[in-house]
Amino acid sequence: MSSIFRQAKRLEPIESGVFDEMNRIKREVEDSGIEVINLGIGSPDQPPAKHVVDTLKAELDIRENYDYATSAGLIELRTAIAGWYLKRFGVRLDPETEVLTLMGSHDGLGHIFFALLNPGDVSLIPDPHYPVYKVGAQLAESDIHIMPLLAENGYLADFDSIPAETADKAKIMVLNYPNNPVTAVADIDFFERAVGFAGEHGILLCHDAAYTELAYGGIRPPSVLQVEGAKECAVEFHSVSKTYNIAGCRLGFLVGNKDVISIMARLKSNLDYGVFKAIQKAGIAALNGPQEIIDQNVAVYKKRALTFLEGVRQAGWEIQEPPATMFLWAKVPEGTRSKDFAIELLRKTGVLLIPGDAFGVYGEGYVRIALVKPEDKLIESVARIRSAGMFF
Ligand SMILES: Cc1ncc(COP(=O)(O)O)c(C=O)c1O
C-alpha cells in the first residue's frame, strides 16, 4: 500500500542524490566482499586531546549537567570562545552579546537563513560549496544567486561580476575560507573587499571559518572579523569539530554582529535547548587548554596529503597540494564526468571519493578526497587505484 504521507514542497528542491547514490553503491561493493576505504565524509579520525576527554568524563558524574542547558550556551563557554578569538585573531568579542553557542556550526549555517530572510530575498551562495548553505537558503524559500569559485581567480568570489541589481536585493552572502571542498585560503585583503561589498549593499556577510586551524606551510588563515568595521555587516561561524577532533560532540559558535546574534538566539531559543553541558565544559577545556593538538593535526594531514599525492602522481594523476583543510580537490580525467569517475573508482577499487558536483555545478570535473584514514589505508587506496589502471 502506498504511503499517505508526502514530503513538504519546500523539501522538493533539496538534492541529496549524489551522496545517496554513492552510499548505495558503497553497500553493493561491501556486499560483494570488498572492504571500502571511505575517503568521503570529512570526519576527523584522530583522537581528541586527553585533557578534553578527561574533562568530559569528569563532567559526566556531575548531576547538574543533566539539567536542560540554554541554547545561547554557558557564559563560561562564551567567555572561552571570546578569549580564543582574541588570542588567535586579535578580535575582541563581548561574550554576552557577540557570541552564541551552536550545536555544531552546521546548526547555525542551516538556520541563519530562517532567522534573517523572507521568501524571495536573495542569497549569494558560492559554488562549489559545503551543501548546507544552499539547503538553508532553499528551505527559507530564498532566491539563490550563485557566485562561481573559479581556479583562475584563486577560487575567490568575484564581487564585481555580481549584477548591481542582484547585489542590492541580496540579504545574505556566504563565504568559506579555507574552503571545503576546493581548499583555497583567502587573505585579509580579500576579506576587506568582501566587507566593503557587503557594507555597500546592506548584505549580511556570513563567513564559515571551520578550517582556519588546518593550514600548511605556515599559512595563518584570517578571521573576517579582523577587518576594521566588519562587525557592522558580518558574522562568523566556527567550530571545535575539526580543530580539536570532536566532530561528534556537536559544538560550534557564531560570533560577530550583535543584532544578528540576538536574532539567531531568538530563533534558537524556540527550537533547541542547546548543547549538553558536559560537552560545553569539554569545549571550554579544548579552547582554554594546551593547543598542541592543532600542530599535530596539521602534521598528520600534511603527511597524508604528500603520501597520497606522491602515490597517485606515479599513476599519472596530478593533484595539487592543498594550502589548507583535510581535503584534496582533484581533477578527473578530461572528458570524464565526476560522478561516473567516482562510481567506477568505487566499483573497481572500493575507494570512495565524493564527486565534485555534490558541491554544486562548478564542482563538475573534480572529486574531493578526504584524508581521514591512516597512512596505511591511504597507501592501500593508492595501490588499488594504480592497479585498477583506470584512466591514467
Ligand atoms: C566548510 C564546513 N563548514 C561547516 C562544517 C560543519 O561543521 P560542524 O557542524 O561539525 O561544526 C563542515 C563540516 O564538514 C564544513 O566542512
The ligand as an SDF file (V2000), in Angstrom:
LIG
                    3D

 16 16  0  0  0  0  0  0  0  0999 V2000
   33.0710   24.0270    5.4720 C   0  0  0  0  0  0  0  0  0  0  0  0
   32.3710   23.3900    6.6160 C   0  0  0  0  0  0  0  0  0  0  0  0
   31.6120   24.1450    7.4070 N   0  0  0  0  0  0  0  0  0  0  0  0
   30.9440   23.6360    8.4330 C   0  0  0  0  0  0  0  0  0  0  0  0
   31.0090   22.2870    8.7220 C   0  0  0  0  0  0  0  0  0  0  0  0
   30.1950   21.7670    9.8640 C   0  0  0  0  0  0  0  0  0  0  0  0
   30.9640   21.5320   10.9570 O   0  0  0  0  0  0  0  0  0  0  0  0
   30.3390   21.3140   12.4070 P   0  0  0  0  0  0  0  0  0  0  0  0
   28.8570   21.3540   12.2750 O   0  0  0  0  0  0  0  0  0  0  0  0
   30.8290   19.9860   12.8580 O   0  0  0  0  0  0  0  0  0  0  0  0
   30.8420   22.4390   13.2260 O   0  0  0  0  0  0  0  0  0  0  0  0
   31.7800   21.4480    7.9350 C   0  0  0  0  0  0  0  0  0  0  0  0
   31.8290   20.0120    8.2010 C   0  0  0  0  0  0  0  0  0  0  0  0
   32.3420   19.2190    7.4540 O   0  0  0  0  0  0  0  0  0  0  0  0
   32.4790   22.0150    6.8430 C   0  0  0  0  0  0  0  0  0  0  0  0
   33.2340   21.2710    6.0330 O   0  0  0  0  0  0  0  0  0  0  0  0
  1  2  1  0
  2  3  1  0
  2 15  2  0
  3  4  2  0
  4  5  1  0
  5  6  1  0
  5 12  2  0
  6  7  1  0
  7  8  1  0
  8  9  2  0
  8 10  1  0
  8 11  1  0
 12 13  1  0
 12 15  1  0
 13 14  2  0
 15 16  1  0
M  END
$$$$
